[in-house]
Amino acid sequence: MSLNGIDISGWQAGINLAAVPADFVIIKATGGTGFVSQGCDAQFQQAKALGKPRGIYHFAHEAGYQGSATSEANHFLTQTKGYHGEAMLVLDWEGDNVADVGWAKTWLDTVYAATGVRPVIYMNQAAENSYDWSPVVAADYALWIAQYPSSGAQGYGALSAPPHLVHWPSAALWQYTATGRLPGWNGALDLNIFTGDRAAWDAYTRKQGSTQPTPKELFTVAQYDEIQRQQGLTHSKLNNLAVAVNANARQNQIWHGQSHAKLNVLNEMVTQLAQKQGATFTQEEITQWAKEGAAAALAESVVTVDVNVNDKSQPEAQ
């Protein structure tokens, strides 16, 4: 499961988001200690009215407005406070201080402490590969990577030559071109893919309270392979499993503190398994399953999931 979307700024002033195909929109809000994108609110409100997932970003060390990490974070927080809880928060890391990992982490920590929403950091592949990002990765700040396999004009579609990452195990988003062409806009657009569904996106926008318990590890890819080997799981069953997990996660926040890479593994493996086999659960069974904590049981990293494909009995996670 993935979403295709665009990121925009004042360079796209006047864009009609209703006319441009995009599953999500990420919008420039601020830069440095004093820059404010004048088109941000109009772009944000139109995306909101259209029901699109949204993100907002701050350009670090905007030319002419360079400041400390804390002062720039406070500028971003002041100017975007009406959006917190509704949008992914992003640090755009491509200014004149790209080697200063400590600056970036201070900005991320300051925004996280003030909002409870864990920000994402954007950078190109060279920056990710060149500097020691281990403190940022350890703090579970997700990555939006920029890496362009081709410089030619293109739309959404099949991608090749994925980014080579040194520090993050995976990227939450990939910006794969700055020369995208889409209906409804006459110029070039940045095109991106998000490796998750709407529920996964929404998890990046929600406040994460410090008093919530940290869950145990989710299944690894190898454990999903073992489940696949053991069970004849159906497309419908696995789609319903994803629904139950998402519903229970929203209610009980079992994913709080979990790395986004692991969440993406969950989504991707469920999708892959769902393409293989098949019977269905009733909606009542799904609802009951979620209520009784089957999703929470998944977080216990057990391998065996007992699903009887020959009847409608409720699956049991052991």
N, C-alpha and C positions, 0 to 999 in steps of 0.2 A: 504494500500500500504506500503510495506517495502522492504528493501534491505539487503542482506546477504553479509558479508565481513570479512576480516581478518586484524589484525594489526601485523606488522613485525618489525624486528630490525636487528642488526648484527648477531643475532642468526640464522637468515634465509638467510644468505649471499648465493648468487648463486641461489636463488629461481627463477623459471621460471614462471612468473605471467601469461603467456599465457597458461600454462598447468594446473593451479590451478583455480578451479571455485570460483570466487569472484566478487560480484557486485561493491565492493569498496575496497580500500587498504589504511590503515593508517600506516605511516612509521615513525620510530624513526629518529629524525634529530640531536638533541643535548641533553646535560645534564649538569647541573651545570654551571660553568663559563668557562669551557674549553673543555668539551668532544664533539666530533663530530663523528657521526656514519659514518664510511667510506663507507658503502654500500648504504647510503641514496640516493644519486643522481642517481645511476644506477637503484635502485628500483623505484624511483619516475619517471624517464624518461621512463622506460618500462611501468609502469602503465599509464602514459600519452599517450604513443604511442598506447596503447590498448584502449584508450578512457574511462578508468575507473575513477570514482570519487576518489579523493585523499585527504588524510589528512597527516599532519606532526605533530610530538609531541616532546615536551621538557620534560625530566625527571628532576623534581625539586630536588635539593640537591643531585645530583649524587655523590656517594661516592668518596671522594678525590677532588671534585670540588665544594664543598658547598660555596655559596655566598649569597649576598643580593638578594631580589626579583628583584630589578632594574638591578643589574649587570648580573643576569642570563637571564632576559628578553632581555637585550641588546645583550648578546651573541647569543641567539636564533634569534633575529632580523637580526643580521649581517650575520649569517651563512645561513639563509633561505630567504633572500630578493628576490631571483629569483623565489621563489614559491608563494609569496604573491599575492592574487587575483585568484590563481588557486587551492588552497587547504584549507581545514578546518584546523585551527590552534588550537592545543591542549596542555594544561598543564597536564602532567602526575603526579598526586598527590599521591605518595606512598613512598616518601623518609623518612628521619628521622625527619621531621618537620611537620607531618600531622596535628598536633593540631593548627598550626599557620595559622589561617584563614586569618589574615591580610596580611601575606606574599603572600598567594595565590592571594588575591584580588589585591594587588599591581602589581604582575606579569601580571595578566589579564588586568588590567587597562593600564599598560605600553605598552603592545602589541597592545591593542585596539587603544590607542591614536596614536601610530606610524603607524599603518597599515590601520585603519578604518574598520578592519575585527574583529568582536566580537569572541574571542576565546571560546572554549569549555573546561571544566575541567573534567578530568577522576579521579575517586576514587572508592574504594570498598564500599560496603554497610555499613560496620562498621564505616568508616570515615564519610559517609554521615549522619548516625544516631547519631554519638557521639558528634559532634561539631556544633556550631551555624553558619550555612552557610547563614543566612538571608541577610547579606550585599551583598553576591555574587548572590543570587537568585534575590534580588531587582534590581541588576544591569543587569539582564537578560542574565547572562552567563549560557549557557545550560550545561546539565549534561550528561556525559558518565559514566554509572555505571557498576561496576564489581560485579557480584554475580553469584555463580555457584551452580545450583540445584543438579548437579551430578559431581562426580570426574572421571567417566568412560570416555573412548574414545567415541567420537560421531562426527557425521557430522551435517550439517544443518538439521533442522527439527522442529517438534512440540516442544514447550517449556512449562514447567510447573513451578510452584512456582516463580512467577515474583518477582522482587526486592521489598522490603519494604522500601519506602522512607519517610523521616520525614520532610525534608525541601523543596525539589523540588516537584512540583505537578506531574511531569513525567520526564522521561529520554529520551533524544534524541537518545542515543545508549545504548545497553545493551551487555556487554561482558559476555557470559554465560558459557564459558568453556575455560580452558587453555590446554585442552587435545583433541582438535579437530583433526580429521583426514579427509583429503581431497585428492582426486586424484591429482597426480602431485607433491606431496611432501612427503618425507619419514618420517618426524617427526611430532611432535605435533605442533598444531597451535592454537592461540587465535581466537575464532569465535565470531562474533558480529552480532547483528541485528540493523538496523537503521530504526526508525519509520517514514518513509517518502519516497517519490519518488526522482528521480534525480533532479527535480526542487527544491524540499525542501533542498536536499543536497547542491545544488549550492548556495542557499541563505546563507548558512553558510560560503561560501568562498568569498562573495562579500563585497566590501567596503561599509560602511554605513556612509554617510556624515552627519556631525553634524547639517547641516542647513536644512535637510529634516524634514518635519512635522511628528509628531507621529500620527499614525492612531487611530481611535476609536476602541473599543473592537469588535472583530469578534463575530460571533454567538456562543452561548453556546450550549452544548449538548441538553439542554431542548428546545431551540429554534429550533434546527434541528428536534427534535421529533415533534414539532408543525407543522413545514413545511411538514414533512412526513404525518402527520394526515390530513392536508388540501389538499395535492396535490397527484395526481397519477403520480409521476415522473418516467421516464423510465431510464433503464440502459444507453442507448445511450445519453439521455438528460443530465444525471448527469455526465457521462464521459466528455461530451462536456463542461458542466459547469466548471469542474475542469480545462480543457484546457484553457477556457476563463479566469478564475481567475488567473491561472499561467501566461498566456501570459500578461495580464494586470498588474499583480504584477511586472513582469520583466520590463515592460515599464515604469510604474509610481511609482514603489517601494512602493506600498501601505502597504506592510508588514514591512517596516522599523520600528524598535523599538518594533514590536509586539513580545510577548513571543513565543518561539518555541513550548511550550506546546499548545498554542492556534492554531498555524499553524497546528500542528499535529491533533488537534480536527477537524479542517476544512477538512483535507485530509481524516481522518478516517470516519467522518460522511458522506461525499460525497460518499465514497466507499461503506459504509453500505447501504445508501439509494439506490445506483445504483444497488444493488443486488435484489431490490424488484419489480420494475415496468418497463413500457416502450414504447415510440416513439422517434423520432429523430429530432434534429435541422439540418438545412442545414449548410454547412461550412460558407456560406455567413452570415447567421444569427449569428453564433458564432463570426465571425470576427467583425461584426458590434456591437454586444453586448459588446465585449471587448473594442472596440474603444469608445463607448458611456458611458463607466464607470459603467457597471453593477457590475463588481468586486468591484469597489470603493463603490457602494451602499451597497454591502454586508458588508463592514466594518462599516456601520452606525448602525449595530445591530438591524435592523428592523426584524420583524418576518415574515411578509407576503411576499411571493414570488408568483406572479400570473403567473402560467404556464398552458396553455391550451394544454392538451395532445391530443386533437382531431383535431388540425390543425397545420400548420407550422408557425404560427405567432410568432414573436419574444417575449420572456418572458420579463416581466417588473418588476424590483425591486422597490418597493414603499417605 
